[in-house]
């Protein structure tokens, strides 16, 4: 197994999970994950193993932001449109707590969502988050705190 194969096997699940939480769509998360590793593979700079996870997550975040900029002018359909044939599996998904949590995450400002996911899901330290996002340590902590408070309020509003 080559060094890049080992890198992919170890970090691809983390990158995919982070991408899924960022965008909320499995197919888009798969695309972001693939593109992240293509960028890491083709980078002229060698990957430093001490900061590889933060480096990969930063690439993923930047790719996600580029995607958001490309789709900025598009208008999303309202979520309350009736489905022509909603089956029991669709109804079960609508009521699930996980779907509600992902929807709440999508409503957070991008900077807060990214910082929270890096901390809660990827278990990065505040210092790693501040370096990856290019912000101060205090700003990273504030973003995470604000995101947690906002999610708690959204959850309370649902109950």
Buried (B, 14 or more C-beta within 10 A) or exposed (E): EEEEEEBBEEBBEBBBBBBBBBBBEEEBBEBBBBBBBEBBEEEEEEBEEEEBBBBBBBBBBEBBEEBEEEEEEEEEEEEEEEEEEEEEEEEEEEEEEEEBBBEBBEEBEEBBBBBBBBBBBBEBEBEBBBBBBEBEEEBBBBBBEBBBEBBEEBEEEEE
